[in-house]
Amino acid sequence: RFYWDFTMLLFMVGNLIIIPVGITFFKEETTAPWIVFNVVSDTFFLMDLVLNFRTGIVIEDNTEIILDPERIKKKYLKTWFVVDFVSSIPVDYVFLIVEKGIDSEVYKTARALRIVRFTKILSLLRLLRLSRLIRYIHQWEEIFHMTYDLASAVMRIINLIGMMLLLCHWDGCLQFLVPMLQDFPKNCWVSINGMVNDSWSELYSFALFKSMSHMLCIGYGKQAPESMTDIWLTMLSMIVGATCYAMFIGHATALIQSLDSSRRQYQEKYKQVEQYMSFHKLPADFRQKIHDYYEHRYQGKMFDEDSILGELNEPLREEIVNFNCRKLVASMPLFANADPNFVTAMLTKLKFEVFQPGDYIIREGTIGKKMYFIQHGVVSILTKGNKEMKLSDGSYFGAGAREVATGTGWKPRPVLKGLNGPEQSGFGGPSAGSHRSLGPDVLPAGKKNSILLHKVQHDLNSGVFNNQENEIIQEIVKYDREMVQQAELQQHTALYS
């Protein structure tokens, strides 16, 4: 079916381009190439008409696909059958029969000429195949839209430009067809320019130039219209051209906006932030800090992530979270040998937070309500003894920390994630440079982490945590205890050595 549709698409484009030229600029329509072209085209379109009765129909309202032949027949007869049938009538077959019934002498009479003109007009019914072309293009747009957004955008631009060029082509043929059917009056543009006996290529070029001048509203062509027929054709061209111009501007504007909606949403949001800062007369350095935060946090694109994830079912949501946090999981020894269900349950509670250079993350004496996991970057810890220690990718801190932590030299993107009690929060972290980090003294683990253990047991008894969240906390405490024991062992080994 795909190859058949593609073949029909080529036939339709060829018909819509060749038929107007043949009807308008060629007097002899009984030549073998013209007859063969029309016979083959009409045959294919009649075959397509029959196949439409056996092709499923998609109901766009509820995405239902009708495959019942009886329902397909009724639906097709009520919609596009009449247009498709009229555009598929083999006018040239009728013309051949009429020609055979008229002898050569009678054929030269005025009556025969009227028959020829009538068949020319009837041949224009084939241009109704434009409706099929639009339907096929719409189907292809739907396919590309479901596959690639960029391909869909390019397809829409090409279709719009192609449709405008096709209308210019038709209008150019019409500019010459009407005077020809009137036997070229003296005041028509063809007679005025003495082009009645010129070649078809010259006539088509001048007619196309005349039509495009009207449609683009830049002039009348070589000269202003004089006959009443030319005046009406000029007005028709201007109306069609103005309509196409308005459609092109509207489609192009909507297309450009839809190509990067997330960046446009970010720009609109930041304009509100700028107006807010201006309204409150914030200092310049403070405004720069807010600007840097938005640049680091959103990277010029803003998404309603909570809304997007909330619309998905749980399996898809978990897959997305696991994919987004894959670097964090790979860099953390805590997750290396952990149960996948445990890791997924923990990651689904994480959220992004971003901190800039100089931001205080944890201060000494504050209650440890959050736990942070560093996805990428470095943070620093300053103790009372002015000792500096580092934590980088894969480390975690918080939930009972007693020292002061400050981030310096941060990378401009979200790099940290964290846990807030049963909920999780995260923040962006630092890059290479002068970095400091949280050391073992900041993470009271093992026997030193009795505050965290007591808080977990109290919250569990009070119903704040469920069993799954308790397992997460217990796993963190267990890993924390092992890390501190290793650190103490290394310190003792260093002292004895």
C-alpha positions, -999 to 999 in steps of 0.1 A, spaced: 0 0 0 29 24 7 44 20 -28 9 23 -43 3 56 -24 37 69 -34 30 60 -71 -3 78 -69 13 108 -54 37 111 -83 8 107 -108 -12 134 -91 17 159 -91 24 151 -127 -13 155 -137 -17 188 -118 13 203 -136 11 188 -171 -27 189 -177 -31 227 -175 -1 232 -198 -14 207 -223 -50 221 -223 -38 257 -226 -8 259 -249 -11 228 -272 -37 228 -300 -33 192 -311 -45 170 -282 -48 139 -304 -11 131 -305 1 97 -293 21 109 -262 -8 130 -250 -33 102 -254 -10 77 -238 -4 100 -208 -41 106 -202 -51 69 -207 -25 57 -182 -34 84 -157 -71 78 -159 -66 40 -156 -45 44 -124 -70 68 -109 -99 45 -116 -79 16 -100 -73 38 -70 -110 46 -68 -117 9 -66 -90 3 -40 -104 30 -18 -134 8 -11 -110 -18 3 -88 5 24 -93 10 61 -104 44 73 -91 61 104 -116 80 126 -95 108 140 -119 116 169 -112 83 187 -84 69 166 -106 40 155 -97 21 123 -127 9 102 -119 -24 85 -154 -36 77 -159 -33 39 -196 -24 43 -188 5 67 -159 16 45 -182 18 14 -208 38 32 -182 62 47 -164 67 13 -197 72 -6 -207 100 19 -173 118 18 -149 119 -11 -164 95 -36 -181 121 -58 -151 143 -61 -128 113 -68 -152 99 -94 -157 132 -113 -119 137 -114 -114 102 -127 -139 104 -156 -119 94 -188 -128 124 -208 -103 115 -235 -120 82 -241 -152 101 -249 -133 125 -270 -118 96 -291 -153 81 -297 -167 115 -308 -137 121 -331 -143 87 -348 -180 95 -354 -171 127 -373 -156 127 -407 -126 150 -416 -148 176 -433 -172 180 -405 -145 180 -380 -132 213 -394 -166 231 -389 -174 255 -361 -194 228 -344 -164 206 -342 -144 235 -327 -170 240 -300 -167 203 -292 -129 206 -289 -133 236 -266 -159 218 -245 -135 188 -241 -108 212 -230 -131 225 -202 -141 190 -193 -105 181 -190 -101 207 -162 -122 184 -141 -91 163 -136 -77 192 -115 -101 181 -88 -74 155 -81 -59 182 -60 -82 170 -32 -65 136 -34 -31 152 -33 -40 172 -2 -53 141 15 -21 121 7 1 149 19 -19 151 51 -13 114 57 24 118 51 26 147 75 9 126 102 35 99 96 64 123 98 50 141 128 47 108 148 83 100 139 104 131 137 93 166 147 120 183 125 111 162 95 74 172 100 84 209 101 104 206 69 76 187 53 51 214 61 73 241 47 79 222 15 41 215 11 33 252 17 58 264 -8 48 237 -33 11 246 -31 19 283 -37 40 275 -68 12 252 -81 -13 280 -77 10 304 -96 13 277 -123 -24 273 -126 -30 311 -126 -4 315 -154 -22 289 -175 -55 306 -168 -42 340 -180 -37 325 -215 -66 300 -215 -93 326 -212 -81 348 -241 -76 317 -262 -112 305 -256 -123 340 -268 -102 337 -300 -77 363 -288 -96 397 -288 -77 427 -300 -76 443 -265 -63 411 -247 -27 411 -235 -17 384 -260 -29 404 -290 -15 437 -277 20 422 -274 17 404 -307 23 369 -292 -5 349 -308 18 328 -329 47 326 -305 60 293 -291 43 278 -261 74 283 -239 74 321 -245 37 323 -240 39 303 -207 68 324 -195 50 357 -200 18 343 -186 36 330 -155 54 364 -150 20 382 -153 3 359 -128 32 361 -102 32 399 -106 -5 400 -97 -3 374 -69 27 391 -52 10 425 -57 41 441 -72 26 452 -106 5 442 -136 32 425 -156 43 440 -189 13 463 -191 -19 471 -173 -50 451 -182 -73 468 -208 -101 443 -216 -127 435 -190 -117 399 -190 -81 408 -181 -93 431 -154 -113 403 -137 -84 378 -141 -61 404 -125 -84 409 -95 -87 371 -91 -50 367 -91 -45 395 -65 -71 379 -42 -55 345 -45 -20 359 -40 -30 379 -9 -47 348 6 -16 327 -1 7 354 14 -14 356 46 -14 318 49 23 316 43 30 342 70 7 325 95 20 290 89 56 301 89 51 320 122 33 291 139 60 267 125 89 287 139 73 290 173 65 253 174 101 243 165 115 254 199 86 259 222 108 251 253 132 279 245 103 303 239 87 293 272 121 299 290 123 334 274 88 343 284 95 331 320 128 350 322 111 382 310 88 379 340 119 375 362 135 406 348 103 426 354 102 412 389 138 423 396 132 457 381 100 462 401 118 454 434 149 474 423 173 446 431 211 454 429 230 447 398 252 420 413 221 403 428 204 404 394 234 388 378 234 360 403 197 353 396 205 354 358 233 329 363 210 306 383 184 305 355 211 299 329 227 271 350 194 255 360 174 255 327 201 259 300 178 281 280 150 255 278 121 251 303 99 220 306 71 213 330 88 181 341 64 173 369 34 176 346 50 155 319 60 127 343 27 129 361 8 121 329 28 89 323 21 56 339 44 43 366 65 19 345 73 47 320 80 71 347 104 47 364 122 41 331 127 78 325 140 84 360 164 55 357 177 68 324 181 104 336 199 93 368 221 66 351 253 87 356 245 91 393 239 54 397 271 45 379 292 69 400 278 59 434 292 28 452 261 28 473 241 17 442 267 -6 427 254 -38 443 221 -26 455 188 -43 446 173 -27 414 139 -22 432 157 -3 460 175 19 435 143 26 415 124 34 447 151 58 457 155 75 423 118 82 419 120 105 449 149 125 436 146 160 422 170 186 408 184 215 428 211 239 416 236 258 437 259 285 425 295 294 436 294 307 472 260 293 481 258 278 516 243 244 514 244 233 550 254 253 581 267 241 614 239 235 639 211 232 614 188 201 616 197 175 590 164 173 570 180 167 536 204 143 520 222 153 488 237 131 462 263 146 439 257 136 404 285 158 390 308 184 406 326 192 438 315 209 470 337 221 499 335 218 537 350 242 562 354 230 597 362 251 628 398 243 624 397 257 588 403 223 573 392 218 538 379 185 525 363 175 492 333 154 480 328 149 443 308 127 419 290 98 436 293 112 472 265 122 494 261 144 525 234 159 548 209 143 572 228 151 604 257 171 590 272 195 616 296 215 596 295 244 571 294 234 534 298 258 505 300 252 467 325 269 445 333 269 408 300 253 398 293 240 363 263 257 346 240 227 347 221 207 373 246 183 388 234 173 423 204 154 436 193 149 472 169 134 496 145 153 518 133 129 545 111 105 526 112 130 497 143 137 477 158 169 465 189 176 444 210 205 434 235 214 407 272 210 416 306 225 409 331 220 381 369 219 381 387 248 398 392 256 435 369 230 450 362 220 485 341 191 498 324 175 527 347 150 546 340 121 570 335 146 599 305 160 582 289 126 578 285 111 613 282 75 603 284 42 622 283 48 659 285 85 653 253 86 634 230 78 663 211 110 657 200 99 623 192 64 635 171 77 664 153 101 640 146 73 616 133 50 643 111 78 658 97 87 624 90 51 616 71 46 648 51 77 642 42 66 607 62 92 588 81 66 569 68 34 553 87 1 553 102 8 519 115 42 528 129 27 561 148 2 540 163 30 520 175 49 551 188 17 567 208 9 535 223 44 535 232 41 572 248 7 566 269 20 537 278 51 557 290 30 586 313 9 563 328 40 547 337 55 581 352 23 594 374 22 563 384 58 569 392 52 605 413 21 596 433 42 571 439 68 597 452 42 622 474 27 596 488 61 587 495 68 624 513 35 631 534 39 599 
